[in-house]
Amino acid sequence: MLKRTIYIGTPTYLKLKDNQLKIEDAITKETKGSVPIEDLAFLVLDHYQITISHQLILALQQNNVAIISCDESHLPLGLMLPMNGHVEHSERLKNQINCSEPLRKQLWKQTVEVKIFQQKTLLDKYGYVAEPMQDYLTNVKVGDSTNMEGIAAQYYWRQLLDNFTRERDGDAPNNFLNFGYAILRSIVARALVCSGLNPTIGIFHRNKYNPYCLADDIMEPYRAYVDELVLEWINKPFRPTEMSKEAKVHLLKIATKDVKIDGLTRPLLVAVSHTTSSLYKCMIGEQRVIRYPEMS
């Protein structure tokens, strides 16, 4: 069964009862809903007046549920993950740390190639000129030493959106992209923990201030799925620019968006788990290629 994402954006009291997440109105104390803990994957908290019991937090962590906290701009800011997401946590962490530099560079090359392929496919899908992307894809070197990822990204954004500069705090649709990427990052981080990997120890990203280096590596080929959701949203007749509740609901669909991986159509949440599982197998020599989805 596909796990669920629950978004809370009003004053609410969250507690545990009968192994269920109970959602109560903070003012009237009226029960608004109830969800079995085992059905959850993500709990998104987006209001200052949300109270959550520690008993509920423990139950969520015991079931590998990721808790996402949003800031005053309604963008995901914090992520709470369990420390024991896999029974072989210590063994897998050791193998992750001992992953050789040549292997890391090969894995990053694969990742960049798939990312550029996804971007090329999305440009083709929307009728934009995508031919140069094939050249960038062909010229990716081990470790992406010639920065084809960055060069391809510059071309990709110029084609995809008119008069657009991709920025962390820029004008719309940057706000929609930032929200979608933050949710995607949380999805990948949760899958890494469930696969017994530490999201901090990356194969390419190594910023000492970044606690999610590996998540930032592995999410790269999945970004195009967020881009597609954003395009669907901003191309609506009313041309939305504000981060509304409706926009968040639309972007949260990323977890259940259908993607093709290994010849099968699966929800993105499931596909990411296949990717992180294959990543570990590459680290221990059981596989040579990370399993990523391919846009179609």
Secondary structure, 3 states (H helix, E strand, C coil): CCCEEEEECCCEEEEEECCEEEEEECCCCCEEEEEEHHHEEEEEECCCCEEECHHHHHHHHHCCCEEEEECCCCCEEEEECCCCCCCCHHHHHHHHHCCCHHHHHHHHHHHHHHHHHHHHHHHHHCCCCCHHHHHHHHCCCHHHCCCHHHHHHHHHHHHHCCCCCCCCCCCCCHHHHHHHHHHHHHHHHHHHHHCCCCCCCCCCCCCCCCCCHHHHHHCHHHHHHHHHHHHHHHCCCCCCCCCCHHHHHHHHHHHHCEEEECCEEEEHHHHHHHHHHHHHHHHCCCCCCCCCCCCC
